[in-house]
Amino acid sequence: MNHDRTKAHLALLGANLFYGAGFTVAKTVMPSLIQPNGFIFIRVVSATILFWLSFFGGNAFKTKFEKKDWKTLIACAFFGVAANQLLFFKGLSLTSPIHASLMMLLTPILVSILAVFLLKEKRTLTNHLGLVLGICGAAILILLAGKDSVAANPLLGDFYILLNATSYAIYLVMVKSLMSKYRPIIVIRWLFLLGSFMVFPFGIQDFLAIPWSNFQTTDFAAVFFIVICVTFFTYLWNIYALKILSPAIAGAYIYIQPLFAALIAIFFLNEEASWIKLLSGILIFTGVYLASRKKVA
């Protein structure tokens, strides 16, 4: 069992390493060669095909959804795939990898807020303090750090990432009931299939306009990395880890994404690590920790 837990931790570490690297890798081809919506079209459609290969795994992978669950499934496809990814890549094309990775740390905080209103979870004074610190860190990052960021429009980009984090937080709260009822791989493949239909009208035009003849080998490698590593493998590894480890442990690994993203962005994109970003990161990290802290009985 200890061996299984070790593999689960390695799976989470690998998934979050890919996530962290994805912030910078995507920027190498977006928006210079691929517009955000066109990139999402490639990512969602390709991942959908890969996930649906599980359909040939036998009857255990052909479970049908109950009629009452389709409403939740469609909503999760919208918030967890379509809106989530469209907003994220649009924001990433305008802001910097470090900004985007720090803003994504707001997801656990937003989940905590939604849990209070939707799931009626009780929160302590420490949890509320964490929410305030996290929001303050995000505000500083959006309003002040944009001046020293090598990005097209950090203010607007950070706002899109904030909307993305909100969308993903809604998805995490809603999808819990489906994941506990059906095989996660079955849920995910349907989420991506429904999401691909939602993304199609937004991404097809940008996809058809991609100048493939201008691509270098490294550009094709970047697209391949985002589709296979940052989408397909990260989802699979997270599913595997959640079979062995608790959601709380899996969620804690999101904290290391900004570290990976910052190191890669500094070395490969020459992005500055300013004191404002450092302060924002400390506030958000502290806020996430306090907001997620459980009351000791």
C-alpha positions, -999 to 999 in steps of 0.1 A, spaced: 0 0 0 29 24 8 42 17 -27 9 27 -42 8 59 -22 43 67 -34 32 62 -70 2 84 -63 23 112 -50 46 109 -80 16 111 -103 5 143 -86 40 157 -87 42 149 -124 8 163 -132 15 196 -115 50 198 -131 33 196 -165 7 222 -154 35 246 -143 54 241 -175 23 245 -196 20 282 -187 53 289 -204 51 263 -232 17 276 -244 31 312 -246 58 301 -271 31 296 -298 2 317 -285 -8 342 -298 21 345 -322 11 314 -342 -22 302 -326 -50 323 -313 -63 312 -278 -96 298 -290 -79 279 -318 -55 263 -293 -84 253 -271 -102 237 -301 -71 216 -307 -67 208 -270 -103 198 -263 -110 179 -295 -77 159 -294 -82 151 -257 -118 140 -264 -106 114 -289 -80 101 -265 -104 99 -236 -130 80 -257 -105 52 -264 -115 40 -229 -149 31 -244 -132 0 -258 -120 -11 -224 -151 -33 -218 -186 -31 -203 -173 -15 -171 -164 16 -192 -198 18 -209 -220 29 -179 -250 50 -189 -259 82 -169 -292 84 -152 -315 110 -168 -314 132 -137 -276 135 -139 -275 149 -174 -282 185 -163 -253 184 -139 -231 168 -166 -239 195 -191 -232 223 -165 -199 207 -156 -189 205 -192 -196 242 -196 -178 253 -164 -151 227 -163 -141 224 -200 -156 251 -223 -156 283 -202 -127 272 -180 -103 266 -209 -115 294 -232 -110 319 -204 -77 305 -192 -60 305 -226 -74 339 -235 -61 353 -202 -27 335 -206 -23 351 -241 -26 386 -224 -8 381 -191 24 365 -180 30 328 -169 38 339 -134 7 360 -130 -15 332 -144 -1 306 -121 -5 328 -90 -40 337 -100 -49 300 -104 -41 296 -66 -74 314 -60 -92 283 -71 -91 266 -36 -102 299 -20 -131 302 -44 -141 266 -38 -142 274 -1 -165 304 -7 -188 283 -29 -188 255 -3 -202 279 23 -231 290 1 -239 259 -18 -228 230 5 -235 249 38 -200 241 51 -191 259 83 -160 281 83 -138 294 111 -124 328 117 -90 316 104 -107 304 72 -123 338 67 -89 355 73 -74 332 47 -100 343 22 -93 380 28 -55 375 25 -59 355 -8 -82 381 -23 -58 409 -13 -29 391 -29 -48 387 -61 -58 424 -60 -22 435 -56 -11 412 -85 -38 426 -108 -35 463 -99 2 467 -93 23 439 -108 11 446 -143 35 475 -147 66 453 -147 52 423 -165 63 413 -200 28 408 -213 4 424 -238 -23 434 -213 -17 420 -178 -47 437 -162 -72 422 -186 -54 389 -188 -54 386 -150 -91 393 -150 -98 365 -175 -77 341 -153 -98 352 -123 -130 343 -142 -113 311 -152 -105 302 -116 -141 310 -107 -155 288 -134 -132 259 -124 -142 263 -87 -179 260 -97 -170 229 -117 -151 213 -87 -181 218 -64 -206 205 -90 -187 175 -103 -182 159 -69 -216 141 -71 -208 126 -105 -173 115 -97 -186 96 -66 -213 79 -86 -196 69 -119 -161 60 -130 -141 92 -133 -128 83 -168 -164 79 -180 -174 113 -166 -143 130 -180 -148 116 -215 -184 129 -216 -174 162 -202 -148 167 -230 -172 155 -257 -199 179 -246 -173 206 -240 -160 201 -276 -194 210 -290 -195 241 -268 -160 251 -279 -165 245 -316 -182 278 -326 -156 298 -307 -125 280 -319 -132 266 -354 -124 299 -372 -91 304 -353 -82 268 -359 -87 270 -397 -66 302 -397 -35 286 -381 -5 290 -404 8 255 -401 35 261 -428 51 286 -405 56 261 -377 90 249 -367 97 216 -350 97 232 -316 63 248 -323 47 214 -331 64 200 -300 48 227 -279 13 219 -292 19 182 -287 31 189 -251 0 209 -242 -24 182 -257 -7 151 -244 10 161 -213 -9 191 -199 -43 178 -208 -44 140 -213 -18 127 -188 -26 153 -161 -63 142 -161 -53 105 -160 -27 110 -133 -51 130 -111 -77 103 -115 -52 76 -105 -40 96 -75 -75 103 -62 -82 66 -60 -55 64 -33 -51 98 -18 -77 123 -4 -89 152 -25 -73 175 1 -38 161 -5 -44 162 -43 -55 198 -40 -25 208 -20 -2 200 -50 -16 230 -68 6 251 -45 37 240 -63 25 251 -98 36 287 -94 71 276 -84 75 255 -115 59 282 -137 81 310 -122 113 291 -126 106 282 -162 93 317 -171 124 333 -156 148 311 -174 131 308 -208 110 340 -211 133 363 -191 103 373 -169 112 394 -139 106 381 -104 97 414 -88 90 421 -51 53 428 -59 49 393 -74 67 379 -44 44 397 -20 13 387 -40 25 351 -39 30 351 -2 -4 366 5 -21 341 -18 -1 311 -5 -9 321 31 -46 327 22 -50 293 6 -34 276 36 -56 294 61 -87 291 40 -82 253 37 -72 247 73 -96 224 92 -107 231 127 -90 208 152 -114 191 175 
